[in-house]
Amino acid sequence: MDFEGKVLEILPPVSGQSARGTWERQTVVFEQANKQYGKELAVTFMNKAQEVSNLRVGENYIVSFDIESRNYQGKWYTDVRAWRIVPKEQTPPTPAGGVNPPAYAAPM
């Protein structure tokens, strides 16, 4: 699943040790453009410190994510986990004819 959103907040990373080794989790809060899944969405990035460091508050991105639930001691926990994030490019839409009009037309 994908959504387009603006970065509202980048929370500090949390790290730890598990049986599989060291892990790092960081949460980024987005305001969604289409509001399909709610107005604001906290997305978890697992072991993606480099990708998160490239994000800028106020910038728009396309986020690809999975929803993941797990049971721990009788309680259910759900995460929205990002697996790809791409900057939203601000390109002008192409007209139906497929050719953009010139930015400046010289007088005749």
Secondary structure, DSSP 8 states (H G I E B T S, - for coil): -EEEEEEEEE---EEEEETTEEEEEEEEEEEESS-SS-SEEEEEEES-HHHHHT--TT-EEEEEEEEEEEEETTEEEEEEEEEEEEE--------TTS----S-----
